[in-house]
Amino acid sequence: MKTGILLLLVFLAVAVHALPAGSEIIPLPKPQRRGGMPLMEALDKRQSIRSYSARALDMQDISNILWAAYGINRGDGRRTAPSARNWQPFDIYLIMADGWYLYEAGEHALIKLGDEDLREHAGGQDFVRTAPLNLIYVSDYERISAVSPGNRELHSATDVGFISQNVYLYCASEGLGTVVRGAIDREKLHEVLRLRPSQRVLLGQTVGYPEGR
Ligand SMILES: Cc1cc2nc3c(=O)[nH]c(=O)nc-3n(C[C@H](O)[C@H](O)[C@H](O)COP(=O)(O)O)c2cc1C
């Protein structure tokens, strides 16, 4: 992509998401939207894994994981996961050893928000600090403001389950390990990810190669 377009994207992303100046856009490789394991076999293998090898994920893995999770799969901007009235309230933050990022589904890109290793804040379980990737699912209540506060919680809790299950199935298909996690310090994550008041941290999900692979 041309430098001018990238700079414009950074400018727009900073303006729309109120991101820190200096945020960097990193285009992801195109997701591999064909192939993988037959669905019934992936369902057969779906499980939670809590022991990970130090092996890094490459950019193609990350691209595929994010597209499976919540990528755009149709020309009208709809996604791989359903959402109540197509509000699409979620943002996915990525916490990795070399920094923390936001998934920009429209461009299928990462926005690098900082260089710090925030894995110590991504959850209390030991494997969270060493696994290569922790996804943090964040709902923006401003995008679901047309319903009552109770329904905002209901829709967010429901929508995040679809996203998380997409990641489970992709990981099962590719021999990756994953576990969705509710045992997280949501207030701390809200602070360190510098979220807006309208945003709520719902769940974390660790992804990596299982121990021994
Ligand atoms: C909403 C939710 C929160 C969860 N929180 C955690 C967690 O904090 N830590 C963890 O190790 N597993 C967590 N899990 C994973 C469950 O423990 C796991 O899905 C369950 O034991 C069944 O195992 P399976 O996924 O291998 O079928 C969570 C699952 C869900 C759906």
The ligand as an ORCA input file, in Angstrom:
! r2SCAN-3c Opt
* xyz 0 1
  C     -17.408    -17.118     29.678
  C     -16.256    -18.078     29.907
  C     -15.255    -17.723     30.784
  C     -14.165    -18.584     30.977
  N     -13.153    -18.174     31.778
  C     -12.050    -18.936     31.889
  C     -10.920    -18.477     32.624
  O     -10.899    -17.379     33.171
  N      -9.829    -19.285     32.680
  C      -9.790    -20.508     32.077
  O      -8.762    -21.186     32.175
  N     -10.847    -20.976     31.368
  C     -11.958    -20.213     31.252
  N     -13.011    -20.638     30.469
  C     -12.923    -21.914     29.751
  C     -13.769    -22.978     30.435
  O     -13.192    -23.335     31.683
  C     -13.850    -24.194     29.510
  O     -14.514    -23.826     28.330
  C     -14.598    -25.338     30.191
  O     -13.835    -25.856     31.257
  C     -14.899    -26.470     29.218
  O     -13.679    -26.939     28.635
  P     -13.506    -26.999     27.031
  O     -13.510    -25.566     26.518
  O     -12.174    -27.650     26.809
  O     -14.652    -27.771     26.511
  C     -14.112    -19.825     30.293
  C     -15.152    -20.166     29.421
  C     -16.203    -19.308     29.219
  C     -17.289    -19.693     28.233
*
